[in-house]
Amino acid sequence: MSQALQDLLDLLDLEQIEENIFRGRSRSAVVPRVFGGQVAAQALVAAGRTVPADRPAHSLHAYFLRPGDPGAPIVYTVDRIRDGRSFTTRRVVAVQHGKPIFHLSASFQAYEEGLEHQAAMPASPDPATLPTSQERLRGYGHLAPEVVERFLEAREAIDLRYVDEPPYGQYGEPREPHSQVWFRTNGKLGGAVDEPLLHVVLATYVSDMTLLDSVLLAHGRGGWAVGDVVGASLDHAMWFHRPFRADEWLLYDQESPSAHGGRGLGQARIYTQDGRLAITVIQEGVVRVPRRQ
C-alpha cells in the first residue's frame, strides 16, 4: 500500500466522540475549500459505523450546503432513522463552525436474491494502455506549475486515467458531452481495513472528482484549472448495485444531458473491468462563466 493511500484511509477513519457523533479532519483540495468527495465519503463512514456489517450500503443522496473550511475539523451527527427487517436508513449532518455544510441520507440492505439485469458496459480501451495522471498533466505546458502540483497531490492516492483529453487539457471548442475515466486506488487493500464499506466509501470519494467534466466538454470549457468556469457541487446521488473492489480497475462512464440556469447535470455508470454494472451516479453542480468574460 502506498503512503498516499494510507494517508487517505487515515483521513476517512473518523474519531467517535459520542454515540452517533463523529469527528473528521480535512486537508487541502485543488480548490480553496474541502473537497466534496471527502465530505460525502466521511459522512458515509459515519453512517456505516452505526449499521451492522451484514447490511452494505445500496444508496446515498446528499446536498452540499456550504463550502467546507479545510483548516477546521468536521463533526458528523448520525440520526438513526429506521432499522427494518431488510433496510436500514441513516441521516447524517456535517457541521463546521456551528453551521451545517452537508447533509446525507443513506440506505443499507441485508443481502437477498432477486431479479437480475443490467445495462451493457460501453466500449473502452484497456486502462493499462492509457497515460497516468502524472504523465498526462506533466505534458500540459498551458497549466501553471502550481495547478499541476495541486492536481497530482489531490490524486496521489488514486490511479486515475482519462480515456480522452480532460477538459483542462483540450478546450476552446465544444466536444461531445461524454467522458470516460478508469480509476482504482494506488495500491491494494488488505488486512483489517479490507471491508465492503471501505470500497464503497472510496468509490464515493472518487466519484466527485470528474463527474461534471462532461458539462465542461459540451461548451469547450477547461474549468477552474484555466479559469474559464467557476463551480461547485450542489447535490450527489449514488446507487450501489453490485459488489466491487476499489483497488481494481473501475470504468467511470460519464455524460451530461443538460445545463441551464447556471447549473449543469452529470450522470454516470461505474463498471468493473469484467463488465458488471457496480454503481450509478448523478450530480448537479453550479457551473458559471466568470463575469469578466
Summary of the structure (lengths in Angstrom):
residues: 293
radius of gyration: 18.4
end to end distance: 44.9
largest distance: 56.9
contacts: 921
relative contact order: 0.16
helix: 22%
strand: 35%
